[in-house]
Amino acid sequence: MVKTIYVGNLPFSASSNEVSDLFSPYGAVHSVNLINDRETGRPRGFGFVEMDDDHALAAIDALNGKEVGGRSLRINEARGRGDRGPRPARRDC
């Protein structure tokens, strides 16, 4: 079964290939999805990686807290949208 991994605090210069290369020593990477700001198109510094369950857990254990590009990565199992709690109200000025 495939597991989705949240990868936070990425350097804004990180590419999908670089993230894939970071995770690939722990198993086959099925996909990498780096998130960009909708309005500016600039990277938001986080994304998601899909790997097989056992490989994903090994990658999470090995890479959480690892420093990349001067930033300490935050890596954990991704939660579904419904698991995140209420979203604060957005105020457009």
CNS distance restraints for C-alpha pairs under 8 A (distance, minus, plus):
assign (resid   1 and name CA) (resid  52 and name CA) 5.69 0.50 0.50
assign (resid   1 and name CA) (resid  53 and name CA) 5.89 0.50 0.50
assign (resid   2 and name CA) (resid  50 and name CA) 6.34 0.50 0.50
assign (resid   2 and name CA) (resid  51 and name CA) 5.43 0.50 0.50
assign (resid   2 and name CA) (resid  52 and name CA) 4.38 0.50 0.50
assign (resid   2 and name CA) (resid  53 and name CA) 5.64 0.50 0.50
assign (resid   3 and name CA) (resid  50 and name CA) 5.60 0.50 0.50
assign (resid   3 and name CA) (resid  51 and name CA) 5.51 0.50 0.50
assign (resid   3 and name CA) (resid  52 and name CA) 5.76 0.50 0.50
assign (resid   3 and name CA) (resid  53 and name CA) 5.24 0.50 0.50
assign (resid   3 and name CA) (resid  56 and name CA) 6.49 0.50 0.50
assign (resid   3 and name CA) (resid  77 and name CA) 7.51 0.50 0.50
assign (resid   4 and name CA) (resid  48 and name CA) 6.46 0.50 0.50
assign (resid   4 and name CA) (resid  49 and name CA) 5.70 0.50 0.50
assign (resid   4 and name CA) (resid  50 and name CA) 4.53 0.50 0.50
assign (resid   4 and name CA) (resid  51 and name CA) 6.66 0.50 0.50
assign (resid   4 and name CA) (resid  56 and name CA) 7.85 0.50 0.50
assign (resid   4 and name CA) (resid  77 and name CA) 6.27 0.50 0.50
assign (resid   4 and name CA) (resid  78 and name CA) 5.52 0.50 0.50
assign (resid   5 and name CA) (resid  48 and name CA) 5.43 0.50 0.50
assign (resid   5 and name CA) (resid  49 and name CA) 5.08 0.50 0.50
assign (resid   5 and name CA) (resid  50 and name CA) 6.16 0.50 0.50
assign (resid   5 and name CA) (resid  51 and name CA) 7.77 0.50 0.50
assign (resid   5 and name CA) (resid  56 and name CA) 7.07 0.50 0.50
assign (resid   5 and name CA) (resid  60 and name CA) 7.68 0.50 0.50
assign (resid   5 and name CA) (resid  75 and name CA) 6.92 0.50 0.50
assign (resid   5 and name CA) (resid  76 and name CA) 5.79 0.50 0.50
assign (resid   5 and name CA) (resid  77 and name CA) 4.59 0.50 0.50
assign (resid   5 and name CA) (resid  78 and name CA) 4.91 0.50 0.50
assign (resid   6 and name CA) (resid  46 and name CA) 7.52 0.50 0.50
assign (resid   6 and name CA) (resid  47 and name CA) 6.12 0.50 0.50
assign (resid   6 and name CA) (resid  48 and name CA) 4.80 0.50 0.50
assign (resid   6 and name CA) (resid  49 and name CA) 6.72 0.50 0.50
assign (resid   6 and name CA) (resid  74 and name CA) 7.86 0.50 0.50
assign (resid   6 and name CA) (resid  75 and name CA) 5.59 0.50 0.50
assign (resid   6 and name CA) (resid  76 and name CA) 5.42 0.50 0.50
assign (resid   6 and name CA) (resid  77 and name CA) 5.80 0.50 0.50
assign (resid   6 and name CA) (resid  78 and name CA) 4.75 0.50 0.50
assign (resid   7 and name CA) (resid  46 and name CA) 5.52 0.50 0.50
assign (resid   7 and name CA) (resid  47 and name CA) 5.29 0.50 0.50
assign (resid   7 and name CA) (resid  48 and name CA) 5.73 0.50 0.50
assign (resid   7 and name CA) (resid  49 and name CA) 7.30 0.50 0.50
assign (resid   7 and name CA) (resid  73 and name CA) 6.90 0.50 0.50
assign (resid   7 and name CA) (resid  74 and name CA) 5.90 0.50 0.50
assign (resid   7 and name CA) (resid  75 and name CA) 4.71 0.50 0.50
assign (resid   7 and name CA) (resid  76 and name CA) 6.98 0.50 0.50
assign (resid   8 and name CA) (resid  45 and name CA) 6.39 0.50 0.50
assign (resid   8 and name CA) (resid  46 and name CA) 4.37 0.50 0.50
assign (resid   8 and name CA) (resid  47 and name CA) 6.60 0.50 0.50
assign (resid   8 and name CA) (resid  73 and name CA) 5.80 0.50 0.50
assign (resid   8 and name CA) (resid  74 and name CA) 4.77 0.50 0.50
assign (resid   8 and name CA) (resid  75 and name CA) 6.14 0.50 0.50
assign (resid   9 and name CA) (resid  45 and name CA) 5.44 0.50 0.50
assign (resid   9 and name CA) (resid  46 and name CA) 5.94 0.50 0.50
assign (resid   9 and name CA) (resid  71 and name CA) 6.47 0.50 0.50
assign (resid   9 and name CA) (resid  72 and name CA) 6.60 0.50 0.50
assign (resid   9 and name CA) (resid  73 and name CA) 5.18 0.50 0.50
assign (resid   9 and name CA) (resid  74 and name CA) 6.05 0.50 0.50
assign (resid  10 and name CA) (resid  14 and name CA) 6.63 0.50 0.50
assign (resid  10 and name CA) (resid  45 and name CA) 4.63 0.50 0.50
assign (resid  10 and name CA) (resid  46 and name CA) 5.59 0.50 0.50
assign (resid  10 and name CA) (resid  68 and name CA) 7.40 0.50 0.50
assign (resid  10 and name CA) (resid  71 and name CA) 6.74 0.50 0.50
assign (resid  10 and name CA) (resid  72 and name CA) 7.90 0.50 0.50
assign (resid  10 and name CA) (resid  73 and name CA) 6.20 0.50 0.50
assign (resid  11 and name CA) (resid  45 and name CA) 5.95 0.50 0.50
assign (resid  11 and name CA) (resid  68 and name CA) 7.17 0.50 0.50
assign (resid  11 and name CA) (resid  69 and name CA) 5.89 0.50 0.50
assign (resid  11 and name CA) (resid  70 and name CA) 7.70 0.50 0.50
assign (resid  11 and name CA) (resid  71 and name CA) 6.50 0.50 0.50
assign (resid  12 and name CA) (resid  43 and name CA) 5.63 0.50 0.50
assign (resid  12 and name CA) (resid  44 and name CA) 6.83 0.50 0.50
assign (resid  12 and name CA) (resid  45 and name CA) 5.20 0.50 0.50
assign (resid  13 and name CA) (resid  43 and name CA) 7.79 0.50 0.50
assign (resid  14 and name CA) (resid  18 and name CA) 6.30 0.50 0.50
assign (resid  14 and name CA) (resid  19 and name CA) 6.96 0.50 0.50
assign (resid  15 and name CA) (resid  19 and name CA) 6.37 0.50 0.50
assign (resid  15 and name CA) (resid  34 and name CA) 7.80 0.50 0.50
assign (resid  16 and name CA) (resid  20 and name CA) 6.06 0.50 0.50
assign (resid  16 and name CA) (resid  32 and name CA) 5.88 0.50 0.50
assign (resid  16 and name CA) (resid  33 and name CA) 7.02 0.50 0.50
assign (resid  16 and name CA) (resid  34 and name CA) 6.64 0.50 0.50
assign (resid  17 and name CA) (resid  21 and name CA) 6.07 0.50 0.50
assign (resid  18 and name CA) (resid  22 and name CA) 6.21 0.50 0.50
assign (resid  19 and name CA) (resid  23 and name CA) 6.44 0.50 0.50
assign (resid  19 and name CA) (resid  32 and name CA) 7.27 0.50 0.50
assign (resid  20 and name CA) (resid  24 and name CA) 5.89 0.50 0.50
assign (resid  20 and name CA) (resid  29 and name CA) 6.41 0.50 0.50
assign (resid  20 and name CA) (resid  31 and name CA) 7.87 0.50 0.50
assign (resid  20 and name CA) (resid  32 and name CA) 6.58 0.50 0.50
assign (resid  20 and name CA) (resid  49 and name CA) 7.83 0.50 0.50
assign (resid  21 and name CA) (resid  25 and name CA) 7.49 0.50 0.50
assign (resid  23 and name CA) (resid  27 and name CA) 7.18 0.50 0.50
assign (resid  23 and name CA) (resid  29 and name CA) 6.90 0.50 0.50
assign (resid  23 and name CA) (resid  59 and name CA) 6.37 0.50 0.50
assign (resid  24 and name CA) (resid  28 and name CA) 5.76 0.50 0.50
assign (resid  24 and name CA) (resid  29 and name CA) 5.95 0.50 0.50
assign (resid  26 and name CA) (resid  55 and name CA) 5.62 0.50 0.50
assign (resid  26 and name CA) (resid  56 and name CA) 7.49 0.50 0.50
assign (resid  26 and name CA) (resid  58 and name CA) 6.43 0.50 0.50
assign (resid  26 and name CA) (resid  59 and name CA) 5.58 0.50 0.50
assign (resid  27 and name CA) (resid  51 and name CA) 7.18 0.50 0.50
assign (resid  27 and name CA) (resid  52 and name CA) 7.61 0.50 0.50
assign (resid  27 and name CA) (resid  55 and name CA) 5.24 0.50 0.50
assign (resid  27 and name CA) (resid  56 and name CA) 7.68 0.50 0.50
assign (resid  28 and name CA) (resid  51 and name CA) 6.26 0.50 0.50
assign (resid  28 and name CA) (resid  52 and name CA) 7.35 0.50 0.50
assign (resid  28 and name CA) (resid  55 and name CA) 7.71 0.50 0.50
assign (resid  29 and name CA) (resid  49 and name CA) 7.12 0.50 0.50
assign (resid  29 and name CA) (resid  50 and name CA) 6.06 0.50 0.50
assign (resid  29 and name CA) (resid  51 and name CA) 5.03 0.50 0.50
assign (resid  29 and name CA) (resid  52 and name CA) 7.91 0.50 0.50
assign (resid  30 and name CA) (resid  49 and name CA) 7.49 0.50 0.50
assign (resid  30 and name CA) (resid  50 and name CA) 5.25 0.50 0.50
assign (resid  30 and name CA) (resid  51 and name CA) 5.54 0.50 0.50
assign (resid  31 and name CA) (resid  49 and name CA) 5.69 0.50 0.50
assign (resid  31 and name CA) (resid  50 and name CA) 5.19 0.50 0.50
assign (resid  31 and name CA) (resid  51 and name CA) 7.53 0.50 0.50
assign (resid  32 and name CA) (resid  47 and name CA) 7.33 0.50 0.50
assign (resid  32 and name CA) (resid  48 and name CA) 5.79 0.50 0.50
assign (resid  32 and name CA) (resid  49 and name CA) 4.56 0.50 0.50
assign (resid  32 and name CA) (resid  50 and name CA) 6.61 0.50 0.50
assign (resid  33 and name CA) (resid  47 and name CA) 5.45 0.50 0.50
assign (resid  33 and name CA) (resid  48 and name CA) 5.15 0.50 0.50
assign (resid  33 and name CA) (resid  49 and name CA) 6.46 0.50 0.50
assign (resid  34 and name CA) (resid  43 and name CA) 7.40 0.50 0.50
assign (resid  34 and name CA) (resid  45 and name CA) 7.79 0.50 0.50
assign (resid  34 and name CA) (resid  46 and name CA) 6.13 0.50 0.50
assign (resid  34 and name CA) (resid  47 and name CA) 4.09 0.50 0.50
assign (resid  34 and name CA) (resid  48 and name CA) 6.39 0.50 0.50
assign (resid  35 and name CA) (resid  43 and name CA) 6.08 0.50 0.50
assign (resid  35 and name CA) (resid  44 and name CA) 5.88 0.50 0.50
assign (resid  35 and name CA) (resid  45 and name CA) 7.28 0.50 0.50
assign (resid  35 and name CA) (resid  46 and name CA) 6.06 0.50 0.50
assign (resid  35 and name CA) (resid  47 and name CA) 5.31 0.50 0.50
assign (resid  36 and name CA) (resid  40 and name CA) 7.96 0.50 0.50
assign (resid  36 and name CA) (resid  41 and name CA) 5.33 0.50 0.50
assign (resid  36 and name CA) (resid  42 and name CA) 5.24 0.50 0.50
assign (resid  36 and name CA) (resid  43 and name CA) 4.20 0.50 0.50
assign (resid  36 and name CA) (resid  44 and name CA) 5.24 0.50 0.50
assign (resid  37 and name CA) (resid  41 and name CA) 4.88 0.50 0.50
assign (resid  37 and name CA) (resid  42 and name CA) 5.38 0.50 0.50
assign (resid  37 and name CA) (resid  43 and name CA) 6.14 0.50 0.50
assign (resid  37 and name CA) (resid  44 and name CA) 5.95 0.50 0.50
assign (resid  48 and name CA) (resid  78 and name CA) 7.66 0.50 0.50
assign (resid  50 and name CA) (resid  56 and name CA) 7.71 0.50 0.50
assign (resid  51 and name CA) (resid  55 and name CA) 6.40 0.50 0.50
assign (resid  51 and name CA) (resid  56 and name CA) 5.35 0.50 0.50
assign (resid  52 and name CA) (resid  56 and name CA) 5.88 0.50 0.50
assign (resid  53 and name CA) (resid  57 and name CA) 6.37 0.50 0.50
assign (resid  54 and name CA) (resid  58 and name CA) 6.52 0.50 0.50
assign (resid  55 and name CA) (resid  59 and name CA) 6.19 0.50 0.50
assign (resid  56 and name CA) (resid  60 and name CA) 6.13 0.50 0.50
assign (resid  57 and name CA) (resid  61 and name CA) 6.24 0.50 0.50
assign (resid  58 and name CA) (resid  62 and name CA) 6.13 0.50 0.50
assign (resid  59 and name CA) (resid  63 and name CA) 5.78 0.50 0.50
assign (resid  60 and name CA) (resid  64 and name CA) 5.64 0.50 0.50
assign (resid  60 and name CA) (resid  75 and name CA) 5.82 0.50 0.50
assign (resid  60 and name CA) (resid  76 and name CA) 5.89 0.50 0.50
assign (resid  60 and name CA) (resid  77 and name CA) 7.61 0.50 0.50
assign (resid  62 and name CA) (resid  66 and name CA) 7.86 0.50 0.50
assign (resid  63 and name CA) (resid  73 and name CA) 7.30 0.50 0.50
assign (resid  63 and name CA) (resid  75 and name CA) 6.89 0.50 0.50
assign (resid  64 and name CA) (resid  72 and name CA) 7.99 0.50 0.50
assign (resid  64 and name CA) (resid  73 and name CA) 5.82 0.50 0.50
assign (resid  64 and name CA) (resid  74 and name CA) 5.36 0.50 0.50
assign (resid  64 and name CA) (resid  75 and name CA) 4.78 0.50 0.50
assign (resid  64 and name CA) (resid  76 and name CA) 7.29 0.50 0.50
assign (resid  65 and name CA) (resid  72 and name CA) 5.11 0.50 0.50
assign (resid  65 and name CA) (resid  73 and name CA) 4.95 0.50 0.50
assign (resid  65 and name CA) (resid  74 and name CA) 5.87 0.50 0.50
assign (resid  65 and name CA) (resid  75 and name CA) 7.47 0.50 0.50
assign (resid  66 and name CA) (resid  72 and name CA) 5.46 0.50 0.50
assign (resid  66 and name CA) (resid  73 and name CA) 5.54 0.50 0.50
assign (resid  67 and name CA) (resid  71 and name CA) 5.21 0.50 0.50
assign (resid  67 and name CA) (resid  72 and name CA) 4.28 0.50 0.50
assign (resid  67 and name CA) (resid  73 and name CA) 6.11 0.50 0.50
assign (resid  68 and name CA) (resid  72 and name CA) 6.37 0.50 0.50
assign (resid  68 and name CA) (resid  73 and name CA) 6.94 0.50 0.50
assign (resid  79 and name CA) (resid  83 and name CA) 5.96 0.50 0.50
assign (resid  79 and name CA) (resid  84 and name CA) 7.09 0.50 0.50
assign (resid  80 and name CA) (resid  84 and name CA) 7.20 0.50 0.50
